Amino acid sequence: MNESLAVVGVMSGTSMDGVDMAYVQFDKSEAGLRWQLIDSHSAGFDDEWIARLSAAKGLDPSALLALDRAYGTCLGSLVKDWLTEQQLPAPTAIASHGYTVDHAPDKGYSYQIGHGATLAAAAGLPAITDFRSGDMAYKGQGAPLAPFGDQVLFPGYKGYLNLGGIANLHLPTDALGLDLTGCNLLMNALAKEMGLPYDKDGQLSAGGHPQPDLLEELWNWRYHLEQPPKSLEAQAVMNNLWPPLAAHPAQLADKLHTVAALVGRALKSITQGRMLAPTDLLLLTGGGAHHPILHQQVEEAWPGRVVLPDPVVIDQKEAILFAYFGAMRWWQLPYSLPRLTGAHQHTCGGAVYLP
């Protein structure tokens, strides 16, 4: 039976650099699934929203619930305005990851704000949210979710590395998926010391060198030594890696290089000793893929060849993946990989809100 639907995937990541939106058409038949990216867009946050999201974890319960609803309205309005401006036909649904306030798999929850009811009301369209709770209800980490979509939408790679606020890796052959370490969260925090939102084209990093003592101090964080399944949240990265980074007397360029070296070391620690050949391909995506020093560290750590896809895929891959998870939820099909998350079974997560 042939089924078609269009979903707008919405991703607002831990680095708080804005909201990515991907309008994706899916066609499902007995022959398999076909998909096409129709359009995409990134909307930056203004200073007010950056401040509100940055303060989210410290809010009292009533203020956090209010922010949850307000952010849902914000996301719904962004999608509605973009669809109107581009004259795109109304999609079947919006699939939004939301902004992660707390990710605590050891306590059985992962909390993203951007409430589905207010999102659906603002956009005038069905909204699907809360993608991680289903997996966690069956004792999973609620992460990583990306690997399931990687294999379907972007087949043919031995590895998938996304350099967002947190660097995450998927090795399908090894049935391995995990968060490696902090990435753009740390790079952007360093750039802000120079009054810049991020280190564009590695300009701040030029001329810097990794600092071995600082790298060792960062690497000794216990998370790096734990075995998967494991996953990270932004606050844990900043609480554990930012203080030694900020306190070190090295120059800014050297600190940026050291963070890039940390990502490379984390990648190498996972890939070393595995059956990977010089011809094996790694798909590199996320904002950090544009950073030449990060790219260089990944090239040096990966045993095979690193592939940079089309720039739209580099920047919008996660929004595309959540469009896919939304389609799977709409069709009531599982989209998690228990062998990676640690859950007891496959799950079809996500809460559906109708306008």
C-alpha positions in Angstrom: 0.0 0.0 0.0 1.4 3.4 -1.0 1.3 6.2 1.5 2.7 9.7 1.2 3.0 12.5 3.7 5.0 15.7 4.2 6.6 16.6 7.5 8.5 19.7 8.7 11.3 18.6 11.0 12.3 21.2 13.5 15.6 21.0 15.4 16.9 23.5 18.0 20.1 22.1 19.4 22.2 22.5 22.5 24.5 25.2 20.9 21.5 27.6 20.8 22.5 28.9 17.4 18.9 28.9 16.1 16.2 26.7 14.8 16.6 24.5 11.7 13.5 23.5 9.7 13.4 20.9 6.9 10.3 20.3 4.8 10.5 16.6 3.7 8.3 14.6 1.4 8.0 10.8 2.3 6.6 8.1 0.0 6.2 4.6 1.5 5.4 1.5 -0.6 6.2 -2.2 -0.7 9.4 -1.3 -2.5 10.6 0.8 0.5 10.8 4.4 1.5 11.6 7.3 -0.7 12.2 10.8 0.6 12.9 14.3 -0.9 14.0 17.5 0.8 11.7 20.1 -0.6 13.0 23.1 1.2 14.9 24.1 4.4 15.5 27.2 6.5 17.5 28.2 9.6 16.2 31.0 11.9 18.6 32.5 14.4 17.6 33.3 18.0 17.5 36.9 19.2 19.3 37.8 22.4 16.2 37.5 24.5 15.5 33.9 23.5 19.2 33.0 24.0 19.0 34.4 27.5 15.7 32.7 28.3 16.9 29.3 27.0 20.3 29.7 28.8 18.4 30.3 32.1 15.9 27.5 31.6 17.5 24.8 33.9 17.6 27.2 36.9 13.9 28.2 36.7 11.3 27.2 39.3 8.7 24.7 38.1 6.0 27.2 37.3 8.4 29.5 35.3 9.8 26.5 33.4 6.3 25.3 32.4 5.5 28.8 31.2 8.7 28.9 29.2 7.8 25.4 27.8 4.5 26.8 26.4 6.0 30.1 25.2 8.8 28.3 23.3 6.2 26.0 21.7 4.4 29.1 20.5 7.7 30.5 19.2 8.5 27.4 17.2 5.0 27.1 15.8 5.1 30.8 14.7 8.5 30.3 13.1 7.2 27.4 11.0 4.0 29.1 10.1 5.8 32.3 8.9 8.3 30.3 6.9 5.7 28.2 5.2 3.7 31.3 4.3 6.8 33.2 3.0 7.9 30.3 0.8 4.3 29.5 -0.2 4.8 25.9 0.7 1.7 23.6 1.0 0.6 22.7 4.5 2.5 19.6 5.6 0.8 16.6 7.3 2.6 17.5 10.6 5.4 19.3 12.3 8.0 17.1 14.1 9.9 19.1 16.7 12.7 17.9 18.9 12.5 21.0 21.2 15.3 22.4 23.3 16.8 20.1 25.9 16.7 21.5 29.4 17.7 18.2 31.2 18.8 14.8 30.0 19.1 12.4 32.9 18.8 8.8 31.7 20.0 7.5 35.0 16.8 9.0 36.5 14.6 7.9 33.6 13.8 11.2 31.9 14.8 13.6 29.2 13.0 16.9 29.1 12.7 19.1 26.1 10.7 22.4 26.1 8.6 23.6 23.2 5.2 22.2 24.1 3.3 20.4 21.4 -0.1 21.9 22.2 1.0 25.5 21.9 3.2 24.6 18.9 0.2 23.1 17.1 -2.0 26.0 18.0 0.5 28.6 16.7 1.2 26.8 13.5 -2.4 25.6 12.9 -1.0 22.1 12.1 -0.6 18.8 14.0 2.6 18.7 16.1 4.7 15.7 17.2 7.0 16.2 20.2 8.6 14.3 23.1 10.5 11.8 20.9 12.8 10.4 23.7 10.4 9.4 26.4 9.2 6.2 24.8 12.6 4.7 24.7 13.3 5.8 28.3 10.1 4.2 29.5 11.7 0.9 28.5 14.9 1.7 30.4 16.8 3.2 27.4 19.0 6.3 27.3 16.5 8.0 25.0 19.6 8.5 22.8 21.0 8.2 20.3 18.0 8.4 18.0 19.8 9.5 14.9 21.3 6.1 14.0 17.9 4.6 12.9 17.4 7.5 10.5 21.1 7.5 9.3 20.8 4.0 7.9 17.6 4.6 6.1 18.1 8.1 4.7 21.9 8.2 4.3 23.0 4.6 3.6 26.5 3.5 2.5 28.7 4.9 5.3 30.7 3.0 7.9 30.4 6.0 10.3 28.2 9.0 11.0 29.7 11.9 13.0 27.6 15.0 13.8 29.5 18.0 15.3 26.8 20.0 17.0 26.9 21.4 20.5 27.8 17.8 21.4 29.7 15.5 19.1 27.9 12.2 18.5 29.0 9.1 16.6 27.3 6.2 15.0 29.1 3.0 13.7 26.4 0.8 12.2 28.6 -2.3 11.6 29.6 -2.3 15.3 26.1 -1.5 16.5 27.4 1.5 18.3 26.0 5.0 18.8 27.0 7.5 21.5 27.8 11.1 22.4 31.5 11.5 22.3 32.2 14.8 24.1 31.4 18.5 24.0 32.0 20.3 20.7 30.4 23.6 19.6 29.1 24.3 23.1 32.7 24.8 24.1 33.9 26.3 20.9 31.1 28.9 20.9 31.6 29.7 24.6 35.2 30.5 23.8 34.3 32.6 20.8 31.9 34.6 23.0 34.8 35.8 25.0 35.8 37.7 21.9 32.3 39.0 21.4 31.5 36.6 18.6 28.8 34.0 18.4 31.2 31.3 17.0 34.6 30.8 15.4 33.6 31.5 11.8 35.8 29.6 9.3 38.3 28.9 12.1 39.5 32.6 12.1 40.0 32.7 15.9 41.8 29.4 15.8 44.4 30.4 13.3 47.9 30.0 14.6 46.9 28.1 17.8 48.1 24.7 19.0 46.7 22.1 21.3 47.8 22.3 24.9 48.8 18.8 26.1 48.2 19.5 29.8 44.8 21.0 29.2 43.8 18.2 26.8 44.7 15.7 29.5 42.7 17.5 32.1 39.7 17.6 29.8 40.1 14.0 28.8 40.1 12.8 32.5 36.4 13.6 32.9 34.9 10.3 33.9 32.3 10.4 31.1 35.1 9.9 28.5 36.1 6.7 30.2 32.6 5.2 30.6 31.5 2.5 28.2 28.3 2.9 26.0 25.4 3.1 26.0 25.9 6.6 27.2 24.7 10.1 26.3 25.3 13.7 27.3 23.4 16.9 28.0 24.6 20.4 27.6 24.7 21.2 31.3 27.0 18.2 32.1 29.4 19.3 29.4 29.6 22.9 30.7 29.7 21.9 34.3 32.6 19.5 33.8 34.6 20.8 30.8 34.2 24.5 30.8 35.7 25.3 34.3 39.2 23.9 33.4 39.0 25.3 29.9 38.1 28.8 31.2 40.7 28.7 34.0 43.7 27.6 31.8 46.1 30.5 31.0 46.5 29.5 27.3 45.7 31.9 24.5 42.2 31.6 23.0 43.5 30.1 19.8 45.2 27.4 21.7 42.1 26.6 23.7 40.0 26.3 20.6 42.6 24.0 19.1 42.6 21.9 22.3 38.8 21.5 22.1 39.1 20.3 18.5 41.9 17.9 19.6 39.5 16.6 22.4 36.9 15.8 19.7 39.6 14.0 17.7 40.8 12.1 20.7 37.3 11.0 21.6 36.7 9.8 18.0 40.0 7.9 17.9 39.4 6.3 21.3 36.2 4.7 19.9 37.5 3.7 16.5 40.9 2.4 17.5 41.1 -1.3 17.2 37.9 -1.7 15.2 37.7 -3.3 11.7 37.9 -0.1 9.7 39.6 0.1 6.4 41.2 3.1 4.5 38.3 3.0 2.1 35.6 3.2 4.8 33.6 6.4 4.6 32.6 8.7 7.5 29.7 11.2 6.9 30.5 14.4 8.7 27.7 16.9 9.4 26.7 19.6 11.9 28.0 23.1 12.3 31.4 21.9 13.4 31.9 20.3 9.9 32.5 23.9 8.6 35.3 24.5 11.1 38.7 23.7 9.4 40.5 22.7 12.7 37.7 20.4 13.8 37.6 18.9 10.3 41.4 18.3 10.4 41.2 16.6 13.7 38.4 14.3 12.4 40.5 13.5 9.3 43.4 12.5 11.5 41.4 10.4 13.8 39.2 8.5 11.3 41.0 5.5 9.7 39.2 5.9 6.3 37.9 8.8 4.3 35.8 11.7 5.6 33.0 12.9 3.4 31.4 16.3 3.6 27.9 16.1 2.0 26.0 19.0 0.4 26.1 22.1 2.7 22.3 21.8 3.1 22.7 18.3 4.5 25.6 19.4 6.7 23.4 22.0 8.4 20.0 20.4 8.2 20.6 16.7 8.7 19.2 16.6 12.2 16.0 18.5 11.1 15.7 16.0 8.3 16.0 13.1 10.7 13.3 14.5 13.0 11.0 14.9 10.0 11.6 11.2 9.4 10.9 10.3 13.0 7.7 12.3 12.8 6.7 10.3 9.7 7.4 7.1 11.6 5.3 8.2 14.5 2.5 9.2 12.2 2.6 5.7 10.7 3.0 4.2 14.2 6.2 2.4 13.3 9.2 2.0 15.7 12.3 4.1 15.1 14.6 3.4 17.9 17.6 0.9 18.1 17.5 -0.7 21.5 21.0 -2.2 21.1 22.3 1.4 21.0 20.0 3.0 23.6 19.9 0.1 26.0 16.1 -0.1 26.0 14.3 -3.4 26.5 12.5 -3.2 23.2 11.8 -1.1 20.0 9.6 1.9 20.6 7.5 4.4 18.6 7.8 7.5 20.7 6.4 10.9 20.3 3.3 12.7 21.4 0.8 13.9 18.8 -1.1 17.2 19.3 -3.8 18.3 16.9 -4.6 22.0 16.4 
